[in-house]
Amino acid sequence: MENREEQILERFAAGTATEQEKALVSDWVLLGRFPDLDLSEKDINASLARIEARLALVRSVKRFRLWPRIAAAASIVLIASVGIYFYQKSAAVQDYDQVALQNKIIPGKDKAILTLADGSKIDLTDAMAGGLAQQGGVKISKTADGQLIYEFAEAAKGTTGFNTVSTPNGGQHQISLPDGSKVWLNAASSLKFPVSFASMSERRVELSGEGYFEVARDKKHPFVVSSIGQTVEVLGTHFDVNAYGDGGRLRTTLLEGSVRLAIGDNVSKVLVPGQQASFGKGTGIKISAVDVSESVAWKEGYFMFNNESLENIMLSVSRWYDVDIEFKDNDIKDDPFWGTVSRFAKVGDVLKVLERTGEVHFKIEGRKIIVSK
């Protein structure tokens, strides 16, 4: 089975990649992220003339290990320096990788803690697939791909109490709630929800951090997400809530359906797909049209920054790689950056993407990343 990178590269070669995926492949090429295939400048130039033939050949024999790398390298609209870059990889990236490896700085993965209504805790990172716990008529289990599933019988209507799933720095997790709704939790986040929605007039959950929701339709029982100072009410839809408070603001982005965002008792707004509501203390709700792919890139396995401040970017890096961040020059915190890179890349690769601007530099000391001009 093809892995995620190979699927993206195949779409890229076929001309069906999204703008986000194109940017990601460009980063891979510039960073030399193909360690199991040594491509010299001569190899790359030769492949330009033979790329279509190679694509046809490898598709017929399903040799995915070779062709996507040649296809990707050949398809980046003739980056003149690509061969030199492969040959002369910057010392900074090599240093980053070496120091990060020594200090065990690695990308995040699926890991979380489930806290049951009775206070007992289950480490979902280490838990084997299968049944985890039983509460009344509710059976909690973990699938082979790591999802947390709730199955409940008619007898579960009287079941009370709340469960909480929490992800640490360097963790993420997917949950299927008792009503069939699905939630993806980003790093350093938590979701508190009832053991069963069966006897409730509304399906209310509490979010800290960031979560992406695909809500099961139920017109008689609205789904409500509470987070710091705001509530989001839906009937059935797809949306992302970023309640980290980065930059002093909460952000709710709607991909499908409609949601009503409420602040306190008097202020509420209805979003339509493609809109984002941004709420900051004392500033009210700001509604704007956005590229929704940026808001959910984390769920798809990418960092994607579009005019994002360096401070917020480094907060995301801190949560995902479980590292501390220190700014030597505070006046660069608000500098905007653009870029896309895999969340499963080495931390050195992420830093190099930012360093390409020439406006910022990094140094790793232990599990701390120092940011300077």
Protein Blocks (a to p, Z undefined) as FASTA:
>chain_A
ZZfklmmmmmmmnopacfklmmmmmmmmmnopafkbccdfklmmmmmmmmmmmmmmmmmn
opaklmmmmmmmmmngoiaklmmmmmmccfklmmmmmmmmmnopacdddddddddfkopa
cdfklpcgdjfbdehjbccdddfkopacddddfklmmpgcjddddddehiacddddfkop
acdddehiacdddfblklpcbdcdddehjadddddddfklccddddehiacddfbdcddd
dfkopghiacdddfbhcddddehjlbccdddehiacdddehkapadddddfklmmmmmno
pacdehiafklmmmmmmmmnopadddfblklmmpcceddddfkbcfklmmmmmmmnopac
cddehjaccddZZ
